[in-house]
């Protein structure tokens, strides 16, 4: 009986076909015929030709409607469109990007792919061999094609390959035409393949030839196919280099030998040896300089061989270092290290995973400048250029296999009964123990998939094995655990025993050399750290923590505190480096960064792809500033009036490469001496400039001294003493602040003028008109707030509804929205809570210099019974100021467990456009995201205070505030709010957006259309809930939460003037 298709199943839906006619995987390297070019690593003189650039392209709905015979030499593609390679066709006008986090966007039936639903891209590129390539062995190498492809040269099929983020290399010597003749290269790329089932990473589904395509020339006689350079470093500074080579001979009589030379970083040759291809070269270098992420000293190994009378060269930079698990810890050169890392997806807002080199370099330089020392290549091998930069700049790299299939867990979850779902929902560990083994049966624990898994491990190691920055191999991400992971582990160890292996979902670390978790709480990792005392054999690494989605992450300091306290905890990798927004236009022509659903992609996971420490253009968010501060290499321990004690948080370096300067209240005062030779992990004392400080009229506040909230600070800044390869001298890597107080204090002036208070009627019913020398207030007795506030005849309020309003609402952050408490806020209508007035009393006191108005009521929302019994007391003073005292007690059966904020909101005239404040600044801060912001006096335009997150949400708060002032540059007009009892949670916030508008907007350009032109919104918050990481991880920690449980009381006092 006839069947369709003839090749059933097709390669892209056939688990038995992973590659056809591909060459064995090998290390990534370039071949040269010039020694000087090789040592300079001048790729323009290497033996390859790039086929990147403009190709002809045809897009089809599935392979069976793609042009037949397109690979034939006679096929006319003149009418086809053009496309850029590297690139994704969805970002060049064909199809559309699709984002899912967990869910598969295709029907789940592995390994099968629908015949009629598989977008297909047909590519054509013509080329001529350079004269130097004639008579050579010609290879065609694709560094990355998503997700599978067939290759044809001059009308003949060359082969097939899949594995999107792995290279594929073909020998096309017999097919190419030389002598200046035109060759035709045709590639057919399939959006989906059976490999798709194990490439379910949390990112955009994008297709095409997205990495480099190169023609490589090798000699026909004999050539270096591959090599493996391994190094060790001993405590006596002895560096050992071992090199294995794999030579291919086209002549059975050939007896090629390989010369191995070693050069230092300045280009001086320090060793040379000649070996047979069957031997292992070993070079011992006394007084070697070690490679670490802090001091990435690179040597160059130059391999050379002769073929047909021509000498060929292959350069490889290496670093002397030993990686091992010692005493239960990951050690480099015998020293335990701390990962202060990030997860980095390949992303560019215009090019997707076809990341331009300058974007890559920008990323890594920005990481170095923000104290990041480690990168996990989530969740696939990165572009080869990444590893060269990591070697050079200095990063610990966890190199991860291209493997993830967590969509199967969603399938298994949906198959559960309602009762089973309920039980598993209550216990995360039970969920893991039940669902993960079931989900693993699809592929990870299925023997039919073993070669597909092992191939990805083999590709990973073979390509990247010679890079010193790679110190850990990872078996992939969120693919459960099964026999195929054990097979991957075995395959890796057969290829390379010099690095440990990581895999998070190997819960018992059976096929992993370390334990790994993601998003566990500080309490969880602490309990694990102490569970075996000091008798452990494997450490714990958090491969993902502090999910950086939107406003946040909060609570980084607590994680770092645990890492430093418990030796078994070796740090972690923040999820993740950057948002994945794709630059696109709205239907009105406005450019914005799109997320899931913006392209009509269904199903999708919305803005969950916007969860980075950088925005989609890879500019730092407040979260990156916070992370830099939490992981800075110099930290304060304590201080006296004369000494400040610091600790060196580097793993290897002293602090001798740094200088220190000090300032008082933001004014530079000069240098401070850092004691010499402070070893990594050691503490030391730095002398404070006590005499100078005294001359300036200040003294240090000691840590144990009870004091009112300080208003002055001494800041010590630690900067680079010399230029590095990632920043210039003078760049700040760490800073610290200690409080100081003036030796003499200001006196408080007394009141003398008398207020006039009278009752009147207006649109709100009965009101009090309270008149001082230069200020007139109108107070609505029914509404319980100020309806007019005039200074020198100018109205400060934007409307009669603009007076101080007791308020609990803030726009939901991503961390609020996805946490349990955020769901409570929505279910309990917290954003609609408002003051209901029961009674208003007033009296004139202190000889008429003050008028006191007491408002009794409750703040409550609709539908439910929860409330905060409230008394607000306004005291108006004849000097033009007024004091608001608040007393609240939460009551009711349906109370939310926490509340967003407790504060006063004012709607003010739009001319108040400049903000000045004493508190944390200059950037955004909240009670658990404030470490990166210094205490001082700051000033900014109102518009500059808003944090324009790529998914609109609460942002722009400033905390630890003593006072805040708004003023008008064009008028002699200002308003000042002072916290009379300031503490670590007093905040202010100014914006031009209402809470409800922020929550309604789904993109910044939508919010910008809602800007308030006629008013400025001022929030003065005595209490504010923290941020946490509830979008994917622990919610706000108790110590940073704003409890609203039954009987909880809050009191505050704010002075306005």
Secondary structure as GFF3:
##gff-version 3
##sequence-region A 1 1057
A	DSSP	three_ten_helix	11	13	.	.	.	ID=ss1
A	DSSP	beta_strand	19	20	.	.	.	ID=ss2
A	DSSP	alpha_helix	35	40	.	.	.	ID=ss3
A	DSSP	three_ten_helix	43	45	.	.	.	ID=ss4
A	DSSP	beta_strand	48	50	.	.	.	ID=ss5
A	DSSP	beta_strand	53	60	.	.	.	ID=ss6
A	DSSP	three_ten_helix	63	65	.	.	.	ID=ss7
A	DSSP	beta_strand	81	85	.	.	.	ID=ss8
A	DSSP	three_ten_helix	89	92	.	.	.	ID=ss9
A	DSSP	beta_strand	98	100	.	.	.	ID=ss10
A	DSSP	beta_strand	120	127	.	.	.	ID=ss11
A	DSSP	three_ten_helix	131	133	.	.	.	ID=ss12
A	DSSP	beta_strand	137	142	.	.	.	ID=ss13
A	DSSP	beta_strand	145	146	.	.	.	ID=ss14
A	DSSP	beta_strand	148	153	.	.	.	ID=ss15
A	DSSP	beta_strand	156	162	.	.	.	ID=ss16
A	DSSP	beta_strand	168	171	.	.	.	ID=ss17
A	DSSP	beta_strand	183	190	.	.	.	ID=ss18
A	DSSP	three_ten_helix	194	198	.	.	.	ID=ss19
A	DSSP	beta_strand	203	205	.	.	.	ID=ss20
A	DSSP	beta_strand	208	209	.	.	.	ID=ss21
A	DSSP	beta_strand	213	218	.	.	.	ID=ss22
A	DSSP	beta_strand	222	233	.	.	.	ID=ss23
A	DSSP	beta_strand	239	249	.	.	.	ID=ss24
A	DSSP	beta_strand	257	263	.	.	.	ID=ss25
A	DSSP	beta_strand	269	276	.	.	.	ID=ss26
A	DSSP	beta_strand	280	285	.	.	.	ID=ss27
A	DSSP	beta_strand	299	307	.	.	.	ID=ss28
A	DSSP	beta_strand	310	318	.	.	.	ID=ss29
A	DSSP	beta_strand	323	326	.	.	.	ID=ss30
A	DSSP	beta_strand	329	332	.	.	.	ID=ss31
A	DSSP	beta_strand	335	336	.	.	.	ID=ss32
A	DSSP	beta_strand	339	343	.	.	.	ID=ss33
A	DSSP	alpha_helix	357	369	.	.	.	ID=ss34
A	DSSP	beta_strand	374	376	.	.	.	ID=ss35
A	DSSP	alpha_helix	384	393	.	.	.	ID=ss36
A	DSSP	beta_strand	396	400	.	.	.	ID=ss37
A	DSSP	alpha_helix	407	414	.	.	.	ID=ss38
A	DSSP	alpha_helix	418	426	.	.	.	ID=ss39
A	DSSP	alpha_helix	428	440	.	.	.	ID=ss40
A	DSSP	three_ten_helix	447	449	.	.	.	ID=ss41
A	DSSP	alpha_helix	450	464	.	.	.	ID=ss42
A	DSSP	beta_strand	470	474	.	.	.	ID=ss43
A	DSSP	alpha_helix	483	495	.	.	.	ID=ss44
A	DSSP	beta_strand	500	502	.	.	.	ID=ss45
A	DSSP	beta_strand	515	518	.	.	.	ID=ss46
A	DSSP	alpha_helix	522	530	.	.	.	ID=ss47
A	DSSP	beta_strand	540	545	.	.	.	ID=ss48
A	DSSP	alpha_helix	556	565	.	.	.	ID=ss49
A	DSSP	beta_strand	569	574	.	.	.	ID=ss50
A	DSSP	beta_strand	582	585	.	.	.	ID=ss51
A	DSSP	beta_strand	591	594	.	.	.	ID=ss52
A	DSSP	three_ten_helix	606	609	.	.	.	ID=ss53
A	DSSP	alpha_helix	622	630	.	.	.	ID=ss54
A	DSSP	beta_strand	634	639	.	.	.	ID=ss55
A	DSSP	beta_strand	643	648	.	.	.	ID=ss56
A	DSSP	beta_strand	658	664	.	.	.	ID=ss57
A	DSSP	beta_strand	667	672	.	.	.	ID=ss58
A	DSSP	beta_strand	683	687	.	.	.	ID=ss59
A	DSSP	alpha_helix	690	695	.	.	.	ID=ss60
A	DSSP	beta_strand	698	700	.	.	.	ID=ss61
A	DSSP	beta_strand	712	720	.	.	.	ID=ss62
A	DSSP	beta_strand	732	742	.	.	.	ID=ss63
A	DSSP	beta_strand	756	762	.	.	.	ID=ss64
A	DSSP	beta_strand	765	771	.	.	.	ID=ss65
A	DSSP	beta_strand	775	780	.	.	.	ID=ss66
A	DSSP	beta_strand	785	791	.	.	.	ID=ss67
A	DSSP	beta_strand	794	795	.	.	.	ID=ss68
A	DSSP	beta_strand	805	807	.	.	.	ID=ss69
A	DSSP	alpha_helix	814	817	.	.	.	ID=ss70
A	DSSP	alpha_helix	820	827	.	.	.	ID=ss71
A	DSSP	three_ten_helix	830	832	.	.	.	ID=ss72
A	DSSP	beta_strand	834	845	.	.	.	ID=ss73
A	DSSP	beta_strand	850	860	.	.	.	ID=ss74
A	DSSP	beta_strand	867	877	.	.	.	ID=ss75
A	DSSP	beta_strand	882	891	.	.	.	ID=ss76
A	DSSP	beta_strand	901	908	.	.	.	ID=ss77
A	DSSP	beta_strand	914	921	.	.	.	ID=ss78
A	DSSP	beta_strand	934	941	.	.	.	ID=ss79
A	DSSP	three_ten_helix	942	945	.	.	.	ID=ss80
A	DSSP	beta_strand	958	959	.	.	.	ID=ss81
A	DSSP	beta_strand	963	968	.	.	.	ID=ss82
A	DSSP	beta_strand	973	979	.	.	.	ID=ss83
A	DSSP	beta_strand	987	991	.	.	.	ID=ss84
A	DSSP	alpha_helix	995	1000	.	.	.	ID=ss85
A	DSSP	alpha_helix	1004	1008	.	.	.	ID=ss86
A	DSSP	beta_strand	1016	1024	.	.	.	ID=ss87
A	DSSP	three_ten_helix	1038	1040	.	.	.	ID=ss88
A	DSSP	beta_strand	1049	1056	.	.	.	ID=ss89
###
